[in-house]
Amino acid sequence: MMRGRELVNRMLQALLVLLAVALPAATARAEDGYRLWLRYAPLEGPALADLTRRPLAVQIPVGGAIPDNPTIRAAADELQKGLSSLSGRQVSLMKGHDAETRADHAIIRLHCARSEIAAGGAFSIRQSSRGLDILASEPIGCLYGSFSLLRALSEGMRLSDIGRSEAPRYPLRMLNHWDNPDGSVERGYAGSSIFDWWKLPDHLDQWMIDYARANASIGINGVVVNNVNASAMMLEPRYIARLKRLADAWRPYGIRVYLSARFSAPRDIGGLETADPFDPRVAAWWKDKADEIYAAIPDFGGFLVKANSEGQPGPGDYGRTHADGANMLAHALGPRGTVIWRAFVYSEHDEADRARQAFAEFAPLDGQFADNVILQVKNGPIDFQPREPFHPLFGAMPDTRVMLETQITKEYLGFSTHLAFLAPMWKEVLDAPTGHGKTVAEAIAPAGMAGVANIGSDRNWSGSHFDQANWYAFGRLAWDPSLSAEQLAREWAAQTWSREEGFVADISAMMLGSREIVADYMTPLGLAHLMATGHHYGPAPWVCDLPRPEWNPCYYHRADRQGIGFDRTPGGSNALADYAPIAAARWADPDRMDSRYLLWFHHLPWDWTFPDGTSLWQTLVQRYDAGVAGVAQMQQVWAGHEGEIDARRHADVADFLKIQRREAQWWRDASIAYWQSLNSLPLPDGTRPPARSLGHYRALSFPEAPGN
Ligand code: GCV
């Protein structure tokens, strides 16, 4: 006969199993994207059996070097929550010596003060006689290790197979929010700003914790909360108090806060008539401001500055250099923080080539920046286009810390409705040999990576489910730039959608091809900046008459009756000369280069032929068609997996792919119609003519749908 207690145990177990079975169905119904890649969907089969062989417990050290630390608590909570969800069983939390009395449990132990592990977030996960140990020298390493363990389990790895040691490759892994204090977001396509300055500092929404947790899960350790087109108001005491509340809430997740600083703040809000960095009153104002911020936020990260760019104030207004301006701010911060100075500058006065201007202004300043200044350089020399060669400043300033700026939000890649997984684009840049003895990834090692955030108030955070993958991939690459785009796509898909191998294989392959597809239907063969001025969404290659030359798509494509492309060889703007000779050589000869960069560097006749005999015109049209076909293919792949994931998110993506399909056609037809109006060439045999006249496309205005 079964004894009473045993019977209760059996019944409890049966109930838990029932819950474990019912849970996936319940969560499937509740899916709306809010949980991002941290869904911890219940395991099945051998992975579940492995995880549930013994009851699980998480043990946090008590009475050790770090008694009760909020970061360790966050790590333990995450493990408890994640393991419970993955295993379908309640996982207990033990403190101190409890573990010794529970010999039947498998125990995940957090050791967060182990001096043999490096500082800065490194961790090691090792099998132990009792289960598994997460070792780190600081609490944040334990948190990163916990997320890493949960990621491995979420992908379907067995607990008994997991062992790894990791350390972040870069010290700075930052998000740059282009959020304005009024709640709008420059180039944001996911609703309004997530920062509720109205209610702060009195009220801190749980949202802010969920945001920090998501960032910590991928290793992000810095957040600039406001737009680089900055309002000086953000430096006022009332905003510092609000920022302090965020800093306090994010500290347990290893996130330091930064502010975009408006260079003219001493004039705007400081009562001075100047912001000249050489004026001692200006320097004193910034020093006092820094002291005020540090009094509230002792680990404040520092200032991000956009100066003398697109109308922003800067040291150039007083005849001073970027180094003069940056160093004055660096002095105000002292060893407490960092000035991140952007190299995104261009001027309407230099008509020769916008792609050369940042190099011309910054390369001569190498070695002149203070130690706590970092130069933040966009991935390419123009502006976050679907494809650009790497920026020539990478590797060219050996005596300056240079950081890579990427754009996670898809300003030039179809906003949030077009699916484009950006890891392949960032890898293209990171893996590029600069010709100065280092790849871009190596050249930025002393600084790190910044990503312009794609996060907003939309329930799914990023405006589309697939844009979450870009936030994810950015963080993971900033942690480890050697990760492949394929691995990132696979691990994100497994955690976000389904770990079923057929699904992961198809969806990751779809993701990996998606950015090339967008480049094909928007800017094939190295063309750039053909988007309509202002919003940058639809095609407008025909715009040639805007007052500033570099605002015009015509400036970038230089197409006429004879040919197309921007000549950046010695016969043209000679932008090739900004690269180290060995790098420039890769792009110097149109016959022998990667055709994906062809028209970035060369102006060629329409009848120029590729080595295989196809003309430039034929190939261009083929690329547009490949782009449109690629979207149709993505639609098919996605439709093929209907029913394998929750219906709501599946339908969301299907809707967006439908929009993308229609708009890819719009891009293709409008572009071809325009090129034909210049070159009068017939379409290659078998090619469909544009659906409507060029006049129709020219008359469309955003957000008018192209099909209407
Ligand atoms: C924040 C591009 C964008 C601007 C952005 C600028 C920058 O020009 O269109 O919206 O301004 O880059 O990076 O500073």
Residues whose N, C-alpha, C, O or C-beta is under 5 A from the ligand:
A	BS01	GCV	E186 N229 F344
